[in-house]
Amino acid sequence: MEKSVKYKFKFLSEIFFNIISYSFILLLISKIFNTIYIDEINFIMYTLFASVIIYILNKTIKPLIFELTIPITGITMGLFYPCINIIILKITDIILSNHFDTKGIFSLFFTVILISIFNIFINELFTKPTLRRIK
């Protein structure tokens, strides 16, 4: 395979796996806990929309927010970092309005930690091994 085609395929595969993993995590969290509500009428569609929005925000706005909050994150020894993820979820809540709703800051804090743990788990088991095979 040509080098540029491999690069494009790897890039698209990474996007696909991240969106699917976010969708799976959101489905799991919304069914187990009451901290995230996803519209029941088109549950899968709004889960995918939320996953795409979260992916885009993580690639664009999250680095900027992280750079702006480095002093706070340093002072709190990293405990502020989940708050950045809460901000990302709240922005997604605002964009999808009635179809995606987040409830409570403290319960959302633990939800974001669970999302991070599940995301690491899915990346280590599925995403990284698949992307390594593409090389």
C-alpha positions as CSV (number, residue, x, y, z in Angstrom):
1,M,0.0,0.0,0.0
2,E,1.2,3.5,-0.8
3,K,2.5,5.5,2.2
4,S,-0.1,8.3,1.9
5,V,-3.0,5.8,1.6
6,K,-1.8,4.0,4.7
7,Y,-1.6,7.3,6.6
8,K,-5.1,8.3,5.5
9,F,-6.4,4.8,6.4
10,K,-4.7,5.0,9.8
11,F,-6.1,8.5,10.4
12,L,-9.7,7.5,9.5
13,S,-9.3,4.3,11.6
14,E,-8.3,6.3,14.6
15,I,-11.3,8.6,14.2
16,F,-13.6,5.6,13.7
17,F,-12.3,3.8,16.8
18,N,-12.5,6.9,19.0
19,I,-16.1,7.7,18.0
20,I,-17.2,4.1,18.4
21,S,-15.5,3.9,21.8
22,Y,-17.1,7.2,22.9
23,S,-20.4,5.9,21.8
24,F,-20.0,2.6,23.7
25,I,-19.0,4.4,26.8
26,L,-21.8,6.9,26.6
27,L,-24.3,4.1,26.1
28,L,-23.0,2.2,29.0
29,I,-22.8,5.2,31.3
30,S,-26.3,6.5,30.4
31,K,-27.9,3.0,31.0
32,I,-26.0,2.3,34.3
33,F,-26.0,5.8,35.9
34,N,-28.4,8.7,35.8
35,T,-25.8,11.4,35.2
36,I,-26.1,11.4,31.4
37,Y,-29.5,11.4,29.6
38,I,-29.6,10.6,25.9
39,D,-32.9,11.0,24.0
40,E,-34.8,7.7,23.9
41,I,-36.4,8.3,20.5
42,N,-33.3,8.1,18.4
43,F,-30.9,6.8,21.1
44,I,-28.2,5.4,18.8
45,M,-28.2,8.5,16.5
46,Y,-27.9,11.0,19.4
47,T,-25.2,8.9,21.0
48,L,-23.2,9.0,17.7
49,F,-23.8,12.7,17.4
50,A,-22.6,13.3,20.9
51,S,-19.5,11.1,20.2
52,V,-18.6,13.0,17.1
53,I,-19.0,16.3,19.0
54,I,-16.9,15.1,21.9
55,Y,-14.2,13.8,19.5
56,I,-14.1,17.2,17.7
57,L,-14.0,19.1,20.9
58,N,-11.3,16.9,22.3
59,K,-9.2,17.6,19.2
60,T,-9.8,21.3,19.0
61,I,-10.9,23.0,22.2
62,K,-9.6,20.7,24.9
63,P,-5.9,21.4,24.1
64,L,-6.6,25.2,24.4
65,I,-8.5,24.7,27.7
66,F,-5.7,22.6,29.0
67,E,-3.1,25.2,28.1
68,L,-5.1,27.9,29.8
69,T,-5.6,25.9,33.0
70,I,-2.1,24.5,33.4
71,P,-1.5,26.6,36.6
72,I,-4.7,25.4,38.2
73,T,-4.0,21.8,37.2
74,G,-0.5,22.1,38.6
75,I,-1.6,23.6,41.9
76,T,-4.3,20.9,42.4
77,M,-1.7,18.2,41.3
78,G,-3.8,17.1,38.4
79,L,-7.2,17.0,40.1
80,F,-8.5,19.8,37.9
81,Y,-8.0,17.8,34.7
82,P,-11.3,15.9,34.9
83,C,-13.0,19.3,35.2
84,I,-11.8,20.0,31.6
85,N,-13.6,16.8,30.5
86,I,-16.7,18.0,32.4
87,I,-16.5,21.2,30.4
88,I,-16.3,19.2,27.2
89,L,-19.4,17.2,28.2
90,K,-21.3,20.4,29.2
91,I,-20.5,22.0,25.8
92,T,-21.8,18.8,24.1
93,D,-24.9,19.2,26.3
94,I,-25.4,22.8,25.1
95,I,-24.9,21.8,21.4
96,L,-27.4,18.9,21.5
97,S,-29.8,20.7,23.9
98,N,-32.8,18.5,24.8
99,H,-31.3,15.3,23.2
100,F,-28.3,15.0,25.5
101,D,-28.4,16.2,29.1
102,T,-25.8,16.0,31.9
103,K,-26.8,16.2,35.5
104,G,-24.9,17.3,38.6
105,I,-21.3,18.4,38.8
106,F,-20.2,15.9,41.5
107,S,-21.8,12.9,39.9
108,L,-20.5,14.1,36.5
109,F,-17.0,14.2,38.0
110,F,-17.1,10.5,38.7
111,T,-18.7,9.8,35.4
112,V,-15.8,11.6,33.6
113,I,-13.4,9.5,35.6
114,L,-15.2,6.3,34.5
115,I,-15.3,7.5,30.9
116,S,-11.5,8.1,31.1
117,I,-10.9,4.6,32.5
118,F,-13.2,2.9,29.9
119,N,-11.5,4.9,27.2
120,I,-8.0,3.8,28.3
121,F,-9.3,0.2,28.4
122,I,-10.8,0.3,24.9
123,N,-7.8,2.0,23.5
124,E,-5.4,-0.6,24.9
125,L,-7.5,-3.6,23.9
126,F,-8.8,-2.5,20.5
127,T,-7.6,0.7,19.0
128,K,-3.8,0.5,19.5
129,P,-3.5,-3.2,18.4
130,T,-5.5,-2.5,15.3
131,L,-3.6,0.7,14.4
132,R,-0.3,-1.2,14.9
133,R,-1.3,-3.8,12.3
134,I,-1.9,-1.0,9.7
135,K,1.8,0.0,9.9
